[in-house]
Amino acid sequence: MIQGVEVGVGEFAEALLARVRAARADLVAAVAAEDAYAVAVAQDELDDMMRLARWHGLDVEAAGTDEE
């Protein structure tokens, strides 16, 4: 932890869920652009963020961040 900086659990969870949403949007944009490299990068980011969210006990489906 950085000295003197505290982040609440709620703030951490919201930031992590925001990263999941952003990664999902990046993936959608990459697919729409038909950019294979960008799709691979975006998919890796989304996988990482989903894994991290689940590891911290966040329900990405209930938070509205999972695929429809």
WOKA-V918487 format. One record per backbone hydrogen bond with DSSP energy under -0.5 kcal/mol. CO is the residue of the C=O (numbers start at 1). NH is the residue of the N-H. E is the energy in kcal/mol with one decimal. If there is no record, write none. Layout:
{{CO:NH:E} {CO:NH:E}}
//
This chain:
{{2:5:-2.2} {4:6:-0.5} {8:12:-2.4} {9:13:-2.7} {10:14:-2.4} {11:15:-2.3} {12:16:-2.5} {13:17:-2.6} {14:18:-2.2} {15:19:-1.9} {16:20:-1.8} {17:21:-2.4} {18:22:-2.6} {19:23:-2.4} {20:24:-2.3} {21:25:-2.3} {22:26:-2.5} {23:27:-2.0} {24:28:-2.3} {25:29:-2.4} {26:30:-2.3} {27:31:-2.5} {28:32:-2.4} {29:33:-2.0} {30:35:-2.0} {31:34:-1.1} {34:36:-0.8} {35:39:-2.5} {36:40:-2.1} {37:41:-2.4} {38:42:-2.8} {39:43:-2.8} {40:44:-2.1} {41:45:-2.2} {42:46:-2.7} {43:47:-2.8} {44:48:-2.5} {45:49:-2.6} {46:50:-2.7} {47:51:-2.5} {48:52:-2.5} {49:53:-2.5} {50:54:-2.6} {51:55:-2.4} {52:56:-1.6} {53:58:-2.8} {54:57:-1.7} {58:60:-1.2} {59:63:-1.7} {60:65:-2.4} {60:66:-0.9} {61:64:-1.3}}
//
